[in-house]
Amino acid sequence: MAWDMGRQLYVWENPETGALFVWHEASQAWIPDKGSDLEDLDRAFELDAEEAQDVTHKAKKGNTADQEAAAEKLLESVAGENPSGEENKKKRKRAKKKKPNTSVYVKGLPKDVTMEEMMDFFKLAGVFARDPANDMKPKIKIYRDENGEVKGDGLVTYLKPLAVENALKILDGSDFRPPKKVFLQVEVPVFQDKPVNPKKPTGKVSKKQKKYNQEEEDLGWEEKERVHVVIKHLFEPNDGRGDIFFYDNLKNEITPELEKMGPIETLKIFERSPEGVVAVKYTAGWAAERCIEVMNGRFFDGRKLVAEFYDGYTNYFVPETDEEREERDKKWEKWLEGNEEYEERIAEEKKKREQEES
């Protein structure tokens, strides 16, 4: 294909027949080149089409093989050999392959799973895809509930489809934490289309960004507005060991202050957290932003707080050891034994049950 500077047209030569064609912008088709200028092309295209139809009519009427062949040849010269015609466009569209799946859905994750564990385990199958919305980190999603705790499932996205086959073969049914027998179920994810309300564009968005936005909306990886706030250094990790009501008292103390920023949906204290983490989910993004603005850098009980949006993958859960659980149970029993009000309540309930039985 070449550009004719004189006529300001694209010219294409059929490599098999040597016939020349020019690109007709109005009809979006290649038509036989008869040396016409741009302004004559419209009429030329109409004449060629009329001639083709006339020959076809005569061929059918006369029913001769030569006439029919001539008609078919002329029709091909007008449209059939058109490398960018409507028919070829349809063929190219049909030839487009559906994007192969590169993700696996995971079930059976432990409640204290970490992102590092996920990376170490699933890298055995292949190279991870990178998430441009998360500083190009591996595209791994651990699903959590509204309190920020692990639900037990997740999604891992690889760079190539072959990694999915590897994961299904070697990781499905494997022990995630040998020899603890934490067996995972790895399968191909099934995504359900969600109805999307069309919105007027506010600016120019690239095709790549549109594609990424749609994928994120289908997968549900991103909130429409950020409402989860993480506040660090609100307590020391050992504060709760000497007081069985420490975390309850802390929640009662900080809740009214945090509610000043806006309505709260949930508040979660990650007990025994080395960073003293408390997670807050607001009902609106503006309240979360206000919380970060007020609480970040503020001092609480001599400690400087850090308030920021939740990153979407860090697990702040700290499991309780057997020693800590035993110590807590002993303190709870001791408190119950020394609580006269509690003992009186137990005695009243016991007396009431005896009266009902009699």
C-alpha positions in Angstrom: 0.0 0.0 0.0 1.3 3.5 -0.9 0.2 7.1 -0.5 -0.5 9.0 -3.7 0.6 12.6 -2.9 -0.9 14.0 -6.0 -4.4 12.7 -5.5 -4.1 12.5 -1.7 -5.2 8.8 -1.7 -4.0 5.4 -0.5 -3.3 3.0 -3.4 -3.1 -0.8 -3.1 -2.0 -3.4 -5.6 -3.4 -6.9 -5.6 -0.2 -9.1 -5.4 -1.9 -11.9 -7.4 -3.6 -10.0 -10.2 -1.6 -6.7 -10.2 -4.9 -4.8 -10.2 -4.8 -1.4 -8.5 -7.3 -0.1 -5.9 -7.8 3.1 -4.1 -9.3 3.7 -0.6 -12.7 5.3 -0.7 -13.2 7.0 2.7 -16.9 7.6 2.4 -17.8 3.9 1.8 -14.9 2.6 3.9 -13.8 0.3 1.0 -11.2 -0.3 -1.7 -12.4 0.3 -5.2 -10.8 -0.2 -8.6 -8.3 2.6 -9.5 -9.4 4.4 -12.7 -7.2 7.4 -12.2 -9.9 9.6 -10.7 -9.4 12.3 -8.2 -11.0 12.3 -4.8 -14.1 14.2 -5.9 -14.9 11.7 -8.7 -14.6 8.6 -6.5 -18.1 8.7 -5.2 -19.6 8.5 -8.7 -17.0 5.9 -9.8 -18.0 3.6 -7.0 -21.7 4.0 -7.9 -21.0 3.2 -11.5 -18.9 0.1 -10.7 -21.6 -1.2 -8.4 -24.3 -0.6 -11.0 -22.2 -2.3 -13.7 -21.7 -5.3 -11.5 -25.4 -5.6 -10.7 -26.2 -5.3 -14.4 -23.8 -8.0 -15.4 -25.1 -10.3 -12.7 -28.7 -9.8 -13.9 -27.7 -10.6 -17.5 -25.8 -13.7 -16.3 -28.8 -15.0 -14.4 -31.1 -14.3 -17.3 -28.9 -15.9 -19.9 -27.8 -18.6 -17.6 -24.4 -18.9 -19.3 -21.3 -20.0 -17.4 -19.2 -17.3 -19.0 -21.5 -14.5 -18.1 -22.0 -15.7 -14.6 -18.2 -16.0 -14.1 -17.7 -12.5 -15.4 -20.4 -11.1 -13.0 -18.8 -12.9 -10.1 -15.4 -11.5 -11.1 -16.6 -8.0 -11.3 -18.4 -8.2 -8.0 -15.2 -9.4 -6.4 -13.3 -6.5 -8.0 -15.8 -4.1 -6.4 -16.1 -5.7 -3.0 -14.8 -9.2 -2.7 -11.1 -8.2 -3.0 -11.6 -5.4 -0.6 -9.0 -6.0 2.1 -10.7 -3.6 4.5 -14.3 -4.1 3.4 -17.2 -4.9 5.7 -17.0 -8.6 5.1 -13.3 -8.7 6.0 -14.0 -6.6 9.1 -16.5 -9.2 10.2 -14.0 -12.0 9.6 -11.3 -10.2 11.6 -13.8 -9.6 14.4 -14.7 -13.3 14.5 -11.0 -14.2 14.4 -10.3 -12.2 17.6 -9.7 -14.7 20.4 -11.2 -14.4 23.8 -8.7 -13.3 26.4 -7.4 -16.4 28.2 -7.9 -16.8 31.9 -4.8 -16.2 34.0 -6.3 -16.4 37.5 -7.0 -19.1 40.1 -9.6 -19.0 42.9 -8.4 -20.4 46.2 -10.4 -21.9 49.1 -9.3 -23.1 52.6 -6.9 -20.3 53.5 -6.1 -20.1 57.3 -7.4 -17.1 59.2 -3.8 -15.8 59.9 -2.5 -16.2 56.3 -0.1 -13.5 55.2 0.7 -12.1 51.8 4.2 -13.4 52.0 2.9 -17.0 52.5 0.7 -16.6 49.4 3.6 -15.4 47.3 5.9 -18.2 48.4 3.3 -20.9 47.8 1.8 -19.8 44.5 5.0 -18.7 42.9 5.7 -22.4 42.3 3.2 -22.3 39.4 4.5 -19.3 37.6 5.1 -15.6 37.5 2.6 -13.3 39.0 0.8 -10.5 37.2 1.5 -7.0 38.7 -1.2 -4.7 40.0 -0.7 -1.1 38.7 -3.2 0.2 41.3 -1.1 -1.3 44.1 2.5 -0.1 43.3 3.0 -3.0 40.9 2.9 -5.6 43.6 1.9 -9.2 42.8 -1.8 -9.3 42.0 -3.0 -11.5 44.9 -6.2 -10.9 46.7 -7.1 -12.3 50.1 -10.8 -11.7 50.8 -11.7 -10.3 54.1 -15.0 -9.5 55.9 -16.2 -6.1 57.1 -14.0 -6.4 60.2 -10.9 -7.0 58.2 -10.6 -10.7 59.1 -9.7 -13.4 56.5 -12.7 -15.1 55.1 -10.8 -18.1 53.9 -10.7 -17.6 50.1 -8.6 -15.5 47.6 -7.7 -14.9 44.0 -4.2 -15.2 42.5 -3.5 -13.7 39.0 -0.6 -14.9 36.9 1.1 -13.4 33.9 0.5 -16.3 31.6 -2.3 -18.9 31.2 0.2 -21.7 31.5 0.7 -20.9 35.2 -3.0 -21.6 35.8 -2.6 -25.1 34.4 0.4 -25.6 36.6 -1.5 -24.3 39.7 -4.4 -26.7 39.1 -2.0 -29.6 38.6 0.5 -29.2 41.4 -1.1 -26.8 44.0 -4.7 -28.0 44.2 -5.0 -30.3 47.2 -1.5 -29.4 48.4 -0.6 -28.7 52.0 -0.3 -24.9 52.5 1.6 -25.3 55.8 3.2 -28.7 55.9 3.0 -30.8 58.0 0.0 -29.0 59.6 -2.3 -30.4 56.8 -3.8 -27.2 55.7 -5.0 -28.4 52.3 -6.1 -25.8 49.7 -8.6 -26.1 46.9 -7.4 -24.4 43.8 -9.9 -23.9 40.9 -10.7 -21.8 37.8 -12.7 -18.7 39.0 -16.2 -18.1 37.7 -16.9 -14.4 37.4 -20.4 -13.1 37.3 -21.2 -10.0 35.3 -22.5 -7.1 37.4 -24.9 -4.5 36.0 -23.1 -1.3 35.4 -24.9 2.0 35.3 -23.4 4.1 32.4 -21.9 7.4 33.5 -21.0 10.4 31.4 -17.2 10.5 31.0 -15.5 13.3 32.9 -12.3 13.2 30.8 -10.3 11.3 28.3 -9.6 7.7 29.6 -7.2 5.4 27.7 -8.3 2.0 26.5 -5.9 0.3 28.8 -7.3 2.2 31.8 -10.9 1.4 30.8 -10.1 -2.2 30.5 -8.4 -2.2 33.9 -11.3 -0.4 35.5 -13.8 -2.9 34.1 -11.7 -5.8 35.4 -11.5 -4.3 38.8 -15.2 -3.7 38.9 -16.0 -7.3 37.8 -13.6 -8.7 40.4 -14.7 -6.3 43.1 -11.1 -5.6 44.0 -11.6 -1.8 44.6 -14.1 0.1 46.6 -16.0 2.9 44.9 -14.8 5.1 47.8 -12.2 4.4 50.5 -13.9 4.0 53.9 -11.5 1.7 55.8 -9.1 3.5 58.1 -6.2 1.8 60.1 -5.0 3.6 63.2 -1.7 2.4 64.8 -0.1 2.8 68.3 -3.4 3.1 70.2 -2.1 0.5 72.7 0.9 -1.7 73.5 0.7 -5.4 72.7 1.0 -6.5 76.3 -1.6 -4.1 77.7 -4.3 -6.6 77.7 -2.4 -9.4 79.6 -2.9 -7.8 83.0 -6.5 -6.6 82.5 -9.2 -8.8 81.0 -11.3 -5.8 80.3 -8.6 -3.7 78.7 -9.8 -4.0 75.1 -13.5 -3.4 76.1 -12.5 -0.3 78.0 -10.3 0.9 75.1 -13.2 0.5 72.6 -15.5 2.4 74.9 -13.0 5.2 75.2 -12.1 5.7 71.5 -15.5 5.1 69.9 -17.0 8.5 70.9 -13.9 10.3 69.6 -13.9 8.5 66.3 -17.7 9.0 65.8 -17.0 12.8 65.8 -15.5 12.3 62.3 -18.7 10.6 60.9 -20.9 7.6 61.3 -19.1 4.3 61.9 -20.2 1.0 60.5 -17.7 -1.2 62.4 -14.7 -0.9 64.7 -12.2 -3.7 65.2 -9.4 -3.8 67.7 -6.7 -6.2 66.7 -5.8 -7.6 70.1 -2.1 -8.3 70.8 -1.1 -6.4 67.7 2.6 -5.3 68.0 1.6 -2.0 66.3 -1.5 -1.5 68.4 -3.8 -1.5 65.4 -7.5 -0.5 65.4 -9.5 -0.6 62.1 -12.5 1.6 61.5 -15.0 1.3 58.7 -17.0 4.5 58.1 -20.2 4.7 56.1 -18.8 7.4 53.8 -15.5 8.3 52.3 -15.5 11.9 53.6 -15.7 10.6 57.2 -12.7 8.3 56.6 -10.7 11.2 55.1 -11.6 13.4 58.1 -10.5 10.7 60.5 -7.0 10.4 58.9 -6.7 14.2 58.9 -7.5 14.5 62.6 -5.9 11.3 64.0 -2.7 11.1 62.0 0.2 12.5 64.1 -2.0 13.0 67.2 -0.7 11.7 70.5 -2.6 9.2 72.6 -1.3 8.0 76.0 2.1 9.3 75.1 2.3 7.5 71.7 2.2 9.2 68.3 -0.6 7.8 66.2 -0.5 6.8 62.6 -3.8 6.9 60.6 -4.0 5.8 57.0 -6.3 4.0 54.6 -6.2 0.2 54.7 -4.0 -1.1 51.9 -6.3 -4.0 51.1 -4.0 -7.0 51.9 -2.1 -6.6 55.2 -3.3 -9.0 57.9 -3.1 -7.5 61.4 -4.6 -10.5 63.1 -2.4 -11.9 65.9 -3.4 -15.4 67.1 -3.5 -16.1 70.8 -1.0 -18.6 72.1 -2.0 -21.5 74.3 -0.1 -19.9 77.2 -1.9 -16.6 76.7 -5.3 -18.3 76.5 -4.6 -20.3 79.7 -3.5 -17.1 81.5 -6.6 -15.3 80.4 -8.9 -18.1 81.5 -7.3 -18.1 85.0 -7.8 -14.4 85.4 -11.3 -14.6 84.2 -12.1 -17.4 86.7 -10.4 -15.4 89.5 -12.5 -12.4 88.7 -15.7 -14.4 88.7 -14.8 -15.9 92.1 -14.2 -12.5 93.7 -17.2 -10.8 92.1 -20.0 -10.7 94.7 -22.5 -9.3 92.3 -21.9 -12.1 89.9 -22.2 -14.7 92.6 -25.5 -13.2 93.8 -26.9 -13.3 90.2 -25.9 -17.0 89.9 -27.6 -17.8 93.2 -30.8 -16.0 92.1 -30.9 -17.8 88.8 -30.3 -21.2 90.6 -33.1 -20.5 93.1 -35.5 -19.4 90.3 -34.8 -22.7 88.3 -35.5 -24.7 91.5 -38.8 -23.0 92.0 -39.9 -23.6 88.4 -39.0 -27.3 88.7 -41.0 -27.7 91.9 
